[in-house]
Amino acid sequence: MMYFSRMKTAIVLGVCLLGLLLGLPNLFAAPAPWLPWRTVHLGLDLRGGSYLLLEVDMAAVTKERLDSLLDGVRQALRGASIFYQTLEAQPDQNRVLLRLRDATRTDAAVAAVKPLISQDSATGVPDLTIGSSADGTITLTLSAVALRQRAAGAVQQSIEIVRRRIDETGVLDPQITRQGDSRIVVQLPGVGDPDRIKQLIGQTAHMTFRLVDETANPASGGPPPPGDDYLAMQDRPGEKIAVRKRIDVDGADLTDARAGTNQETGDWVVNFTFNSIGARRFADVSRANVNHRFAIVLDNKVISAPVIREAITGGRGQISGSFTAASASDLAVLLRAGALPAPLTVIEQRSVGPELGADSIRAGAISLAAGFVLVIGFMGFFYGLFGWFANLALVVNLILLLAVMSLLQATLTLPGMAGILLTLGMAVDANVLINERIREEQKLGRPPLAALEHGFKRAYSTIFDSNATTFLAHVMLFVFGSGPVRGFAVTITVGIATSLFTAWMLTRLLVSRWYVATRPKLLPV
């Protein structure tokens, strides 16, 4: 138990030295950009930054599903040659209402729209129910279970897209978590003015490519023809253009988008690339509509509507308009990140100034220093030389904790600093158990070496069991927690691992080397 071979001694000292090297980047700036300079990031409460609370528009999620269902019903009835006098969505009742011209064809219409029903793969519950009456009225009602699952999926998808958009801006270590059924919390450390981030997050960024109806006249003041929409031009809000409702190519088929400049005019543009499906569809539409206008629509606003001069078969295109370098870059970011499934609304915004963060760091550092000094004084006073061995192990424990968190590039928050202070107490607990066991063995009359052997051996099971249960508890806290709670859990779990190493390996090595060098007749415990 007390014997350390040269190999084991080298491993223990090597781990301590490696921890010191990994922790050094937190004290110095990176000397070269190519060096892997990993450091601990400071959270919002320590560094300052912005806090945003977003809400997903659930009404828009329902409306999108009803619009999709409406289009499906229209196509199903057209294929069955069934005519209707009314077909409308009723969002307040989560249903689509259909009235047939010929009530005798009600059964045929129900059979035609039945394929639109789909079942959830997990629960097997159909996503809509169909009702009919003898007067030719048919209702297709969305089920509450399907709507809840769709809403939950929309929130999760929104979180992923928001994360991709923020990552594109270069913000370090943003915290994006779900709150309740329809809200998303975004914490941006180091971002004092989040206006650009809010614009990127709040824009749905659903891009579509549609043909222009060149026969319609939006200036006439009447409603658009069936199958058309009158949409405003983005750079000229007072001007509208008639575009087909049918989406010829969807922006979901984009694989890349980059800001650039037009080689001829020098204006800023956005160059995009389609996947194989989008490229084939884009080529087919452009080949069939040469000399016709093709509108590029973003969130129901027309960015541009150029004339197709020739078939575009390479799967690449260019969006031009009144772009600046910043707006072209932002649009490229939005297209790369993907479209939100529903609009997001900022319902709360807070800013934490760097001064408040500095005060938090100062208060946390004072508490850590005070706790550290008290612990060192306690161990040195009650356990003498062995207490100072424990104190040295405690310093190494903090270095190793900082090294592992730097390697993980973890985020340190105020709860994380509390976790470090708690780790100090847990590390001391292990050394207290060891020293008390050694003291008891010496009181029983065992010689020094036997007292050391039995003391470490008998303390091991207690130390391991207590730390194992604490470790499992904080793993669960990390799995089911969010935000600062997870930061606290990470600090504690890493601290448990480093505490076990320093208490069981480093302290034992120090005591072993001391015993070999002095051969005492009585242990100074």
C-alpha positions as CSV (number, residue, x, y, z in Angstrom):
1,M,0.0,0.0,0.0
2,M,2.8,2.4,0.9
3,Y,5.2,1.2,-1.7
4,F,5.6,3.4,-4.8
5,S,7.6,2.1,-7.7
6,R,9.5,4.6,-9.9
7,M,7.0,4.1,-12.7
8,K,4.0,4.9,-10.4
9,T,5.8,7.9,-8.9
10,A,6.6,9.2,-12.4
11,I,2.9,8.8,-13.4
12,V,1.6,10.7,-10.3
13,L,4.1,13.5,-10.7
14,G,3.6,13.6,-14.5
15,V,-0.2,14.0,-14.0
16,C,0.5,16.9,-11.6
17,L,2.9,18.6,-14.1
18,L,0.5,18.1,-17.0
19,G,-2.3,19.7,-14.9
20,L,0.0,22.7,-14.3
21,L,0.7,23.1,-18.0
22,L,-3.0,22.8,-19.0
23,G,-3.9,25.4,-16.4
24,L,-1.3,28.0,-17.4
25,P,-3.3,29.3,-20.5
26,N,-5.8,30.9,-18.0
27,L,-3.0,33.2,-16.8
28,F,-1.5,34.3,-20.1
29,A,-2.8,35.4,-23.5
30,A,-2.1,33.0,-26.5
31,P,1.4,33.8,-27.9
32,A,0.3,32.5,-31.3
33,P,-3.1,32.0,-32.9
34,W,-2.2,28.5,-34.1
35,L,-1.5,27.2,-30.6
36,P,-4.3,25.1,-28.9
37,W,-4.8,27.6,-26.1
38,R,-7.7,26.2,-24.1
39,T,-9.1,28.2,-21.2
40,V,-12.1,28.3,-18.9
41,H,-14.8,30.6,-20.2
42,L,-16.6,33.0,-17.9
43,G,-20.4,32.8,-17.8
44,L,-22.9,35.7,-18.1
45,D,-23.0,36.4,-14.4
46,L,-19.1,36.8,-14.2
47,R,-18.3,38.3,-17.6
48,G,-21.4,40.4,-18.3
49,G,-23.4,40.2,-21.4
50,S,-27.0,39.9,-22.6
51,Y,-30.0,37.8,-21.6
52,L,-32.8,37.2,-24.0
53,L,-36.1,35.4,-23.4
54,L,-37.8,34.3,-26.7
55,E,-41.2,32.8,-27.3
56,V,-42.1,30.6,-30.2
57,D,-45.3,31.7,-32.0
58,M,-47.4,28.5,-31.5
59,A,-50.3,30.1,-33.5
60,A,-48.0,30.2,-36.5
61,V,-47.1,26.5,-36.0
62,T,-50.8,25.6,-36.1
63,K,-51.5,27.9,-39.1
64,E,-48.6,26.3,-41.1
65,R,-50.0,22.9,-40.5
66,L,-53.5,24.0,-41.5
67,D,-52.2,25.6,-44.7
68,S,-50.4,22.4,-45.5
69,L,-53.5,20.4,-44.9
70,L,-55.5,22.9,-47.0
71,D,-53.2,22.4,-49.9
72,G,-53.3,18.6,-49.5
73,V,-57.1,18.6,-49.5
74,R,-57.2,20.8,-52.6
75,Q,-54.9,18.5,-54.5
76,A,-56.7,15.4,-53.4
77,L,-60.1,16.7,-54.5
78,R,-58.6,17.9,-57.8
79,G,-57.2,14.4,-58.5
80,A,-60.6,12.8,-57.7
81,S,-62.5,15.4,-59.9
82,I,-64.6,16.5,-56.9
83,F,-65.7,20.1,-56.8
84,Y,-66.4,22.2,-53.7
85,Q,-68.0,25.5,-52.9
86,T,-66.1,26.2,-49.7
87,L,-62.6,25.2,-48.5
88,E,-61.2,27.2,-45.7
89,A,-59.0,26.9,-42.6
90,Q,-60.5,27.7,-39.2
91,P,-57.5,28.3,-36.9
92,D,-59.7,29.0,-33.8
93,Q,-61.0,25.4,-34.0
94,N,-57.9,23.8,-35.4
95,R,-59.7,22.4,-38.4
96,V,-60.3,22.7,-42.2
97,L,-63.9,23.1,-43.3
98,L,-65.0,21.7,-46.7
99,R,-68.4,22.1,-48.3
100,L,-69.0,20.1,-51.5
101,R,-71.1,21.3,-54.4
102,D,-72.6,17.8,-54.8
103,A,-73.5,16.3,-51.4
104,T,-73.9,12.9,-52.9
105,R,-70.1,12.7,-53.4
106,T,-69.4,13.1,-49.6
107,D,-68.2,9.5,-49.2
108,A,-65.9,9.8,-52.3
109,A,-64.5,13.0,-50.9
110,V,-63.8,11.5,-47.5
111,A,-62.1,8.6,-49.2
112,A,-59.9,11.0,-51.2
113,V,-58.7,12.9,-48.2
114,K,-58.2,9.9,-45.9
115,P,-54.6,9.4,-47.1
116,L,-53.8,12.8,-45.5
117,I,-54.1,11.2,-42.1
118,S,-50.7,10.1,-40.6
119,Q,-50.0,8.4,-37.3
120,D,-47.4,9.3,-34.8
121,S,-44.6,6.8,-34.8
122,A,-44.3,6.7,-31.0
123,T,-47.9,6.8,-29.9
124,G,-49.8,5.6,-33.0
125,V,-52.3,8.4,-32.5
126,P,-53.7,9.8,-35.8
127,D,-52.8,13.5,-36.3
128,L,-56.3,14.5,-37.5
129,T,-59.9,13.2,-37.5
130,I,-62.4,13.5,-40.4
131,G,-66.1,14.2,-39.8
132,S,-68.9,14.5,-42.4
133,S,-72.6,15.2,-42.6
134,A,-75.3,14.5,-45.2
135,D,-75.3,18.1,-46.5
136,G,-71.8,17.6,-48.0
137,T,-69.9,19.3,-45.1
138,I,-66.6,17.7,-44.2
139,T,-64.3,18.8,-41.3
140,L,-60.7,17.8,-40.9
141,T,-59.7,18.5,-37.2
142,L,-56.1,18.4,-35.9
143,S,-55.8,16.3,-32.8
144,A,-54.6,18.0,-29.6
145,V,-51.8,15.3,-29.1
146,A,-50.4,15.9,-32.6
147,L,-50.5,19.7,-32.1
148,R,-48.6,19.4,-28.8
149,Q,-46.0,17.1,-30.4
150,R,-45.7,19.5,-33.4
151,A,-45.2,22.4,-31.0
152,A,-42.6,20.6,-29.0
153,G,-40.7,19.7,-32.2
154,A,-40.9,23.4,-33.4
155,V,-39.4,24.6,-30.1
156,Q,-36.5,22.0,-30.3
157,Q,-35.9,22.8,-33.9
158,S,-35.9,26.5,-33.1
159,I,-33.3,25.9,-30.4
160,E,-31.0,24.2,-32.8
161,I,-31.4,26.8,-35.5
162,V,-30.8,29.7,-33.0
163,R,-27.7,27.9,-31.8
164,R,-26.4,27.6,-35.4
165,R,-27.1,31.3,-36.1
166,I,-25.4,32.5,-33.0
167,D,-22.4,30.2,-33.6
168,E,-22.0,31.8,-37.0
169,T,-21.6,35.2,-35.4
170,G,-18.6,34.1,-33.3
171,V,-20.1,34.6,-29.9
172,L,-18.2,32.4,-27.4
173,D,-20.0,29.8,-25.4
174,P,-23.7,31.0,-25.7
175,Q,-26.1,29.3,-23.4
176,I,-29.4,28.3,-25.2
177,T,-32.0,26.4,-23.1
178,R,-35.6,25.7,-23.2
179,Q,-38.0,27.2,-20.6
180,G,-41.5,25.8,-20.3
181,D,-43.5,24.7,-23.4
182,S,-42.8,27.5,-25.8
183,R,-39.9,29.7,-24.5
184,I,-36.2,29.8,-25.2
185,V,-33.6,31.4,-23.0
186,V,-30.5,32.8,-24.7
187,Q,-27.5,34.0,-22.7
188,L,-24.7,35.7,-24.5
189,P,-21.6,36.3,-22.4
190,G,-19.6,39.3,-23.5
191,V,-22.3,40.7,-25.8
192,G,-23.2,44.2,-24.6
193,D,-25.4,45.2,-27.5
194,P,-27.4,42.3,-28.8
195,D,-29.3,44.2,-31.5
196,R,-27.7,42.3,-34.4
197,I,-28.2,39.0,-32.6
198,K,-31.8,39.9,-32.1
199,Q,-32.3,40.6,-35.8
200,L,-30.7,37.3,-36.7
201,I,-32.7,35.3,-34.2
202,G,-36.0,37.0,-34.8
203,Q,-36.0,36.6,-38.6
204,T,-37.7,33.4,-39.8
205,A,-35.5,33.3,-42.9
206,H,-37.8,31.0,-44.9
207,M,-36.5,31.5,-48.5
208,T,-38.5,30.3,-51.5
209,F,-38.2,30.7,-55.2
210,R,-41.5,31.3,-57.1
211,L,-42.5,32.3,-60.6
212,V,-43.9,35.8,-61.1
213,D,-47.4,36.2,-62.6
214,E,-46.7,38.7,-65.3
215,T,-50.4,39.0,-66.2
216,A,-51.5,40.2,-62.8
217,N,-51.5,43.9,-61.9
218,P,-51.0,44.6,-58.1
219,A,-51.6,48.3,-58.8
220,S,-55.2,47.7,-59.7
221,G,-56.2,47.6,-56.0
222,G,-58.2,44.4,-56.3
223,P,-57.5,41.1,-54.6
224,P,-54.9,38.9,-56.2
225,P,-56.0,36.3,-58.7
226,P,-56.5,32.7,-57.4
227,G,-53.2,31.0,-56.9
228,D,-51.3,34.3,-56.5
229,D,-49.9,36.5,-53.7
230,Y,-49.2,40.2,-53.8
231,L,-45.8,40.6,-52.0
232,A,-43.9,43.7,-51.2
233,M,-40.4,44.3,-52.6
234,Q,-37.8,44.3,-49.8
235,D,-35.9,47.4,-51.0
236,R,-39.0,49.2,-52.2
237,P,-41.8,48.5,-49.6
238,G,-44.4,50.6,-51.4
239,E,-44.1,48.4,-54.5
240,K,-45.7,45.0,-54.8
241,I,-45.3,42.2,-57.2
242,A,-47.6,39.3,-58.1
243,V,-46.0,35.9,-57.4
244,R,-47.4,32.4,-57.6
245,K,-48.3,30.7,-54.3
246,R,-46.8,27.5,-55.6
247,I,-43.2,27.1,-54.4
248,D,-41.1,26.0,-57.2
249,V,-37.8,25.6,-55.3
250,D,-37.5,25.6,-51.5
251,G,-34.7,27.2,-49.5
252,A,-34.5,24.1,-47.4
253,D,-32.5,22.6,-50.4
254,L,-29.7,25.1,-50.0
255,T,-26.4,23.6,-48.8
256,D,-24.3,26.8,-48.6
257,A,-24.6,30.6,-48.9
258,R,-21.7,33.1,-48.8
259,A,-21.5,36.9,-49.1
260,G,-19.5,38.1,-52.0
261,T,-19.3,40.9,-54.6
262,N,-20.5,41.0,-58.2
263,Q,-17.4,40.8,-60.5
264,E,-18.9,43.3,-63.0
265,T,-20.6,45.9,-60.8
266,G,-18.8,45.4,-57.5
267,D,-22.1,45.3,-55.6
268,W,-22.6,43.0,-52.6
269,V,-24.4,39.7,-53.4
270,V,-25.1,36.4,-51.8
271,N,-23.9,33.3,-53.7
272,F,-25.8,30.1,-52.9
273,T,-25.5,26.4,-53.7
274,F,-28.3,23.8,-53.9
275,N,-28.1,20.1,-53.0
276,S,-28.8,17.6,-55.8
277,I,-32.6,17.7,-55.4
278,G,-32.7,21.5,-55.4
279,A,-30.2,21.8,-58.3
280,R,-32.4,19.4,-60.4
281,R,-35.6,21.3,-59.6
282,F,-33.9,24.7,-60.2
283,A,-32.6,23.6,-63.5
284,D,-36.1,22.2,-64.6
285,V,-37.9,25.4,-63.6
286,S,-35.4,27.7,-65.2
287,R,-35.3,25.6,-68.4
288,A,-39.1,25.7,-68.7
289,N,-39.4,29.5,-68.0
290,V,-36.7,31.2,-70.0
291,N,-37.5,35.0,-70.5
292,H,-39.8,34.9,-67.5
293,R,-39.3,36.5,-64.1
294,F,-38.3,34.3,-61.1
295,A,-38.9,35.8,-57.7
296,I,-36.6,35.2,-54.7
297,V,-38.8,35.5,-51.6
298,L,-37.6,35.8,-48.0
299,D,-40.2,35.8,-45.3
300,N,-43.0,37.0,-47.7
301,K,-40.9,39.8,-49.1
302,V,-39.4,39.7,-52.6
303,I,-35.6,40.3,-52.5
304,S,-35.3,40.4,-56.3
305,A,-37.2,39.1,-59.3
306,P,-34.7,38.7,-62.2
307,V,-35.5,37.5,-65.7
308,I,-34.3,34.0,-66.5
309,R,-32.0,34.4,-69.5
310,E,-31.0,30.7,-69.8
311,A,-31.4,27.4,-68.0
312,I,-29.4,27.4,-64.8
313,T,-28.0,23.8,-64.5
314,G,-25.0,24.1,-62.2
315,G,-27.0,24.2,-58.9
316,R,-25.5,27.6,-58.1
317,G,-27.1,31.0,-58.1
318,Q,-26.7,34.6,-56.9
319,I,-29.0,36.9,-55.0
320,S,-28.5,40.5,-55.8
321,G,-30.3,43.6,-54.3
322,S,-29.5,46.6,-52.2
323,F,-27.1,44.8,-50.0
324,T,-24.3,46.2,-47.8
325,A,-21.4,44.0,-46.6
326,A,-23.2,43.5,-43.3
327,S,-26.6,42.7,-44.7
328,A,-25.2,40.3,-47.3
329,S,-23.2,38.5,-44.5
330,D,-26.3,38.4,-42.3
331,L,-28.5,36.9,-45.0
332,A,-25.8,34.3,-45.8
333,V,-25.7,33.4,-42.1
334,L,-29.5,33.0,-42.0
335,L,-29.6,30.8,-45.1
336,R,-26.8,28.6,-43.9
337,A,-28.4,28.1,-40.5
338,G,-31.8,27.3,-41.9
339,A,-35.3,28.6,-41.5
340,L,-37.1,28.8,-38.2
341,P,-40.3,26.6,-38.1
342,A,-42.2,29.6,-36.5
343,P,-41.5,33.2,-35.7
344,L,-39.7,34.1,-32.5
345,T,-40.6,37.1,-30.3
346,V,-38.3,38.7,-27.8
347,I,-40.4,39.1,-24.7
348,E,-37.6,39.9,-22.2
349,Q,-34.1,41.4,-22.5
350,R,-31.6,42.1,-19.8
351,S,-28.0,43.3,-19.9
352,V,-25.4,42.4,-17.3
353,G,-22.6,45.0,-17.3
354,P,-19.0,44.0,-17.0
355,E,-18.8,46.0,-13.7
356,L,-21.3,43.7,-12.1
357,G,-19.5,40.7,-13.5
358,A,-16.2,42.0,-12.0
359,D,-17.9,42.5,-8.6
360,S,-19.2,38.9,-8.8
361,I,-15.7,37.6,-9.6
362,R,-14.2,39.7,-6.8
363,A,-16.8,38.4,-4.3
364,G,-16.3,34.8,-5.5
365,A,-12.5,35.1,-5.2
366,I,-12.7,36.5,-1.7
367,S,-15.0,33.6,-0.6
368,L,-12.6,31.1,-2.2
369,A,-9.6,32.6,-0.6
370,A,-11.2,32.8,2.8
371,G,-12.4,29.2,2.6
372,F,-8.9,28.0,1.4
373,V,-7.1,29.8,4.2
374,L,-9.5,28.4,6.8
375,V,-9.1,24.9,5.5
376,I,-5.3,25.1,5.4
377,G,-5.2,26.5,8.9
378,F,-7.5,23.8,10.2
379,M,-5.5,20.9,8.6
380,G,-2.2,22.3,9.7
381,F,-3.3,22.9,13.3
382,F,-5.1,19.6,13.9
383,Y,-2.9,17.1,11.9
384,G,0.6,18.7,11.9
385,L,2.9,17.6,9.2
386,F,0.3,15.2,7.7
387,G,-2.0,18.2,7.6
388,W,0.5,20.1,5.5
389,F,0.8,17.2,3.2
390,A,-2.9,17.4,2.7
391,N,-2.7,21.1,2.1
392,L,-0.2,20.6,-0.6
393,A,-2.5,18.0,-2.2
394,L,-5.3,20.5,-1.9
395,V,-3.3,23.1,-4.0
396,V,-2.6,20.4,-6.6
397,N,-6.3,19.5,-6.5
398,L,-7.3,23.0,-7.5
399,I,-4.7,23.1,-10.3
400,L,-6.0,19.8,-11.7
401,L,-9.6,21.0,-11.4
402,L,-8.7,24.1,-13.4
403,A,-6.7,22.0,-15.9
404,V,-9.6,19.7,-16.6
405,M,-12.1,22.5,-16.9
406,S,-9.7,24.3,-19.3
407,L,-9.4,21.1,-21.4
408,L,-13.2,20.8,-21.6
409,Q,-13.4,24.6,-22.2
410,A,-16.1,24.7,-19.5
411,T,-18.0,27.8,-18.5
412,L,-17.4,29.1,-15.0
413,T,-20.4,30.8,-13.4
414,L,-21.2,31.8,-9.8
415,P,-22.7,28.4,-9.0
416,G,-19.5,26.9,-10.5
417,M,-17.4,29.0,-8.1
418,A,-19.6,27.7,-5.3
419,G,-18.8,24.2,-6.6
420,I,-15.1,24.8,-6.4
421,L,-15.5,25.9,-2.7
422,L,-17.5,22.8,-2.1
423,T,-14.8,20.7,-3.8
424,L,-12.3,22.0,-1.3
425,G,-14.4,20.8,1.6
426,M,-14.9,17.4,-0.1
427,A,-11.1,17.0,-0.7
428,V,-10.4,17.9,3.0
429,D,-13.0,15.3,4.1
430,A,-11.0,12.6,2.4
431,N,-7.8,13.7,4.1
432,V,-9.5,14.0,7.5
433,L,-10.7,10.4,7.2
434,I,-7.2,9.2,6.3
435,N,-5.5,11.1,9.2
436,E,-8.1,10.0,11.7
437,R,-7.7,6.4,10.7
438,I,-4.0,6.6,11.0
439,R,-4.3,8.2,14.4
440,E,-6.6,5.4,15.6
441,E,-4.3,2.7,14.3
442,Q,-1.4,4.4,16.1
443,K,-3.4,4.5,19.4
444,L,-4.0,0.8,19.0
445,G,-0.2,0.3,19.3
446,R,0.6,-0.5,15.7
447,P,4.1,0.5,14.5
448,P,4.3,3.6,12.2
449,L,4.4,1.7,8.9
450,A,1.6,-0.7,9.9
451,A,-0.5,2.3,11.1
452,L,0.0,4.0,7.7
453,E,-0.9,0.9,5.8
454,H,-4.0,0.2,7.8
455,G,-5.0,3.8,7.9
456,F,-5.0,4.3,4.2
457,K,-6.5,0.9,3.5
458,R,-9.5,1.3,5.9
459,A,-10.2,4.9,4.8
460,Y,-10.3,4.0,1.2
461,S,-13.7,2.2,1.1
462,T,-15.4,5.0,3.0
463,I,-13.9,7.7,0.8
464,F,-14.8,5.8,-2.4
465,D,-18.3,5.0,-1.4
466,S,-19.2,8.6,-0.3
467,N,-17.6,10.1,-3.4
468,A,-19.3,7.6,-5.7
469,T,-22.8,8.5,-4.5
470,T,-22.0,12.2,-4.7
471,F,-20.7,11.7,-8.2
472,L,-23.8,9.9,-9.4
473,A,-26.0,12.5,-7.9
474,H,-24.3,15.3,-9.7
475,V,-24.2,13.3,-13.0
476,M,-28.0,13.3,-12.7
477,L,-28.0,17.0,-12.0
478,F,-26.0,17.6,-15.2
479,V,-28.3,15.4,-17.3
480,F,-31.6,16.9,-16.1
481,G,-30.4,20.4,-15.2
482,S,-29.8,23.4,-17.4
483,G,-27.7,26.5,-17.5
484,P,-25.8,27.4,-14.2
485,V,-27.1,24.2,-12.6
486,R,-25.2,22.1,-15.2
487,G,-22.1,24.3,-14.6
488,F,-22.3,23.6,-10.9
489,A,-22.6,19.8,-11.6
490,V,-19.6,19.8,-14.0
491,T,-17.4,21.6,-11.4
492,I,-18.4,19.1,-8.7
493,T,-18.0,15.9,-10.8
494,V,-14.6,17.1,-12.0
495,G,-13.7,18.1,-8.5
496,I,-14.6,14.6,-7.1
497,A,-12.3,12.9,-9.7
498,T,-9.4,15.3,-8.8
499,S,-10.0,15.0,-5.1
500,L,-9.8,11.2,-5.3
501,F,-6.6,11.3,-7.2
502,T,-4.9,13.8,-4.9
503,A,-6.1,12.3,-1.6
504,W,-5.5,8.7,-2.5
505,M,-2.4,9.0,-4.8
506,L,-0.6,12.2,-4.1
507,T,-1.0,12.4,-0.4
508,R,0.0,8.7,-0.1
509,L,3.1,9.4,-2.2
510,L,4.2,12.3,0.0
511,V,3.7,10.3,3.2
512,S,5.5,7.3,1.7
513,R,8.5,9.4,0.6
514,W,8.6,11.1,4.0
515,Y,8.6,7.8,5.8
516,V,11.4,6.3,3.7
517,A,13.5,9.4,4.3
518,T,12.9,9.7,8.1
519,R,11.9,6.3,9.4
520,P,10.2,7.8,12.5
521,K,9.3,5.8,15.6
522,L,6.1,7.9,16.2
523,L,3.8,9.4,13.6
524,P,3.3,13.2,13.9
525,V,-0.5,13.1,13.6
